[in-house]
């Protein structure tokens, strides 16, 4: 009797193994999961709304306004006059502007190429099986990256001075004929500033590479050692291929730093002597706040932004995995 009563209470199609019942259950579970995902997405977008609003107000809108102002001649106070593409043509026609863009690419040698090569050499010496980690040395090399750029510029400005540390050392070792006011030299000012940039960014590159090298399995090094490979082969065959992603990241960050260089150069030389160390960042500031050519400064800033995007795109192409 009890069994018969339970059978009457059970809905039709609710028996175990009934395909229709299982389909309805799966449908309800699927709809529940979809609703949960939608709620999670709404919560995520709600959390992102405030950061995106700040980014839009303080980054996107000023950049769009810069593009708008680049088509006008304006002193920042009076009326604007339409200039069309004249400001952009001047970027490549006026020698001072053209030299500034050329210097930004030359700075990539000091801010990007040299630090990456030096950091790779230091990584080869500091990582791998049974090698000293030299944590204190790594921290010392990284210190310039955390120093304020203005402080770095002031410090090196004194060191490069006529009676600064570098000239004093040269005189102590009997090379007084080589000593000179480095930042006042048309031939050496750019190199002097570039070496400061290399000193600052080497620590960042080293941090990337050491972190990547520590993820390499030690079994790979042992396999190379078993085959008779030395330290050079271990680094070339094992460490370097595993640092592909870190090298691309370091190249991207340092290239952007080189193209957008401003604070160190402005503090050390203000773009001088003459135009020996002028770069787009310094020139944008001078055009906008010294000579009050806001339209021309905006055009140069837009061109600089385009160059940064171009460099990033090229590096991303090289970063793609090859079959």
N, C-alpha and C positions, 0 to 999 in steps of 0.2 A: 504493500500500500504506500509506504514512504517513497519507494523508488518511483512508483507511478505518479505520485504527487510532484516530485522533483522534476520528472520528465515533462509534466504539464506546465510547470512554471518556467522552464527554460525556453527562451525565445527561439523561433524558427531560424535555422541556419546557424545557431550558436554552438553546435556540436563541434568538438575538436576535430580538426582536419577538414572542416568545411571551407572550400576556397572562397566563397563569397564573404564569409565572416572574417577570414584572414585578410582579404583585400580591404574590407572596411577598416579593420584595425590598423593596417599599414598606412592607409590613407589618412586616418586621424593622427597617427604618429608623425607622418610626413608634414601635415599641415601645422602640427604643433612645433616641429623643428623649424619650419620656415618662419613661423611667427616669432620664435625665439631669436632667430638670426636677424630678423628685421628690427626687433627691439634692441639687439646688441649694436646693430649698425647705427640706429638713431642715437644711442648713447655715445658711441664713438664720435659721430659727427658733432654732437653737442659739446664734447670735450675739445674738439678741434676748432670749433667756431671762434672762440676767443683768441687763440694764437693766430688763426688765419686773419681775423679782423685787425689785430695789431700789425701783422705782416703786410696786409693790404694798405693800411693807413700810412705806415712808416717806410715801406719799401716800394710797393707796386705803384701807388699814386705819385710819389715823388719822381719815380723813374719815368712814368708817363708824362708828367709835367716837364721833366727835362727834355724829353723828345719834342714836346710841343714848343718849348722855348727855343730849341735849336733852329727853328725856322724863322726866327725874328732877330732883328738888331735891337738890343735893349740894354740900358745901363743900370737896370735894377730899380729905377725910380720913375723916370719919365715915361712917355708913351712908347709903345712898341711899333716898329716898322717891319713890314714883311720883307724877309730876305730870301725865302725859298731855299734852294740848295747851296747858296753861296757860302754859308758857314762850313758846310761839309767839304766843298771844293777847296776852301782855304786850308783845311786840315792837311791836305796833300800838296797844296800849292805854296804855302808860306814856309820858308826854310825852318824857322824855329819850331813850328808844329810838327813838321816832318821829322826833324832831328829827335824830338821828344819821343815819337812813336818808335823810331829806330833804336833809341836807347832802351826803351822798355823791353825789346826783344834781346838786346845785348845783355841786359841784366839777367835774363834767364840763364845765361851761362854761369853767372855767379850765384844766383839764388836757387837754381834748379840742378844744372848739370854737375857742377863741382861738389855740392853737398851730397848728391846721390852717389857719386863715385867714391868720395871719402867715406861716407856712411857704409857703403858696401865693403870697403876694405876693412873698416873697423869691425863690421859684423863678422867678417871671415876670421878675424883674430879673436873675437869674444865668444863665438858660439861654436857648436859642434861638440862631439863627445870628448870628454876628459880635457876640456879647456877651461881656463879660469873665466868666471862670469864677469869679474871686474865691475861690480855694481856701482861702486863709488865713482869710478871713471865715467861710467855711462851717465850718472847723475850730474857730474861736473860738465860734461859735454852738453847736456840738455838744459843747463841753467840759462844760457842766453835766450832760449825760447820763451822763458817765463818772465824775463826782465821787461819792464816798460820800454817800448821803442824810443821814447824821448830820452830816457836815461841812457840807453845804449848809444844814441847819437851824441849826447853830451860827453860821455866817457871817451868815445873814440875821437871826437873832435879834439879833446885835450891830448890824447895819445898821438895823434897825427900832427899836432902843433909844432911850431919851430923849435920850442924847447920841451916838447913832449917826450913821452917814454920811448917811442920808437927811435927818434933822433938821438936821444941820450944813449940808448943801447948801441946804435951804430957808431957813435963816437967812442964808446968804451972799448969796442972791438977793433978800433982803428979804421973805420970806414966813414970818417967824418965828411969825405968828399961826396958820399952818397946821400947824406942827410939833406933834407929840404923841407919847406912847408908843403906837405903833400896835398892838402886840400886846396891850396892856392895855385897848384900846377895844372896847366891845361892838359898836360900829357898824362899825369898820374892821378888826378882827382877822381875820375870815373872808376879806375881800377881800385883805388883806396876805398871808395864807397861800396863797390861791388864785393870786395873781400869781407867787409863788415856784414853784408847780407849773407855771404856764404858761412861766416862764423855763426850767425844767428840760426840759420835753417838746418845746419848739419845735425844738430841734436834732435830735431823733429824727425828727420829722415832715419837717423839711427834708432830712434824709438820704434818706428814702424818696422824696420828690418829685423831688429832683435826680437820683437814680439812675433813676427812671422817665422823666424828661424827656430824659435823655441817650440814650434808646433811640428817640426819635422821629426818623424820617428827615428830613433837612434839605430834601429835595425838597418836602415838604408846606409848610414855611415859605416856600420860594421860590415855590410856586404861589399862596399867599395874597398874597405881596408883588407878584406879577405882576398880581393882580386889584386891587391898590391897597389892600390891607389893612395896617393899622399894627400896632404892638406889641400893643395891646389885643385886636384881632381875632385875631392869631396865637395869643395865649395862650388866648383863649376858644374858638376854633374848633379848634385843633390840640393845644396842650399839655394843657389841662384834660381833654378826653375820653380822652386816652391815660393819664391819671393815675387813672382810676377804681379800678383794683385797689389802687394804692398808698394812695389816700385811705381805702379801706375797711380796709386793714391798719392804717394809722395810727390811724384812729378806734377800731378794736378794741383795739389795744394801750393807747392813752391812756385809753379808757373803763375798761378793767380796772384801770389804774393809779389812776384817780380813785376807783373803787369800793373798792379795796383800800388806799387811802392810810393810812399809819400813821406811818412813821419821821419824816418831815419835820414833820408836825403834832405828833407826840408830843414831839419835841425843842424845837419852837418855842413851843408853847402848852400842851401836855398836855390839849388839848381846851377850854381856857379862853379868855377869862374866863367863868366860869359854864359854859354850854353853847354859847358862841358859835362855837367851832370843833370841837365834838365830832363825830366820825365813827365809823362802826361798828368800824373796826379798833382805834381807841383805846379805845372802849367795851368791846369784847370783852376787851381786856387788863385794863382796870380791873375789870370784873365777875369775871373769872377769877382775878386775882392780887392784887387789892386788897380787894374785898368778898367774895371767895370764893363767888360765885354761879356755880358751874361749869355747872350746867344751863342757866341763863339765858344765860350767855356762849355756850354751845354752840348754843342755839336761834338767837341772833342771828347766829352764824357761818354756820349752815345757811341762814338767810334771805338773808344776804349772798351766799353761793354761788349760790343760786337767782336772785338779781338779776343776778349776773354772767352766768350762762347765758342769762337772758332777753335781756340787752343784746346778747350775742354772736349769739343767734338772730335778733334784729331786724336787726342789721347784715348778717348773711348773706343775709337776704331782700332787702335793698337791693342787695347785691353781685351778685345774679343778673343775668345778661345779659337785657336786654329785647329782644323781636323788633323 
